Amino acid sequence: MFKKILKGLGIASAVLAVCIVLYFSFAAALFSSLYSEELIGKYPSADEKHCIYVYIGDGGAISSWAVICDVKGSHILGKRRIYAKDDIDTAAVTWLDDRTVEINGVTLDIYEDQYTDPG
């Protein structure tokens, strides 16, 4: 009897996990179709272990122009969004050292900091 209950709970958990994954996949696909990003610059660090990718985004009817900066590189899984600011269309990016970058006057540690300003 106990084995049947555990088996039923296992199946229910698996079905729930699949439903959650499908839900978030469809939500991400819907959001990406409403929001577009265009790469406008790449800024590698001096040691070339990291790179800041600057995008301009246009949300169409739901939001204005925005600058978005992601970092990719050593000890960062995938990419990490470190900067986002609405109502601008350019970014001044300067690496201060191997882990610190200045974007539009905001100093950020690429591993720890994140800056979001809705404008």
Summary of the structure (lengths in Angstrom):
residues: 119
radius of gyration: 19.9
end to end distance: 59.9
largest distance: 65.7
contacts: 310
relative contact order: 0.14
helix: 28%
strand: 40%
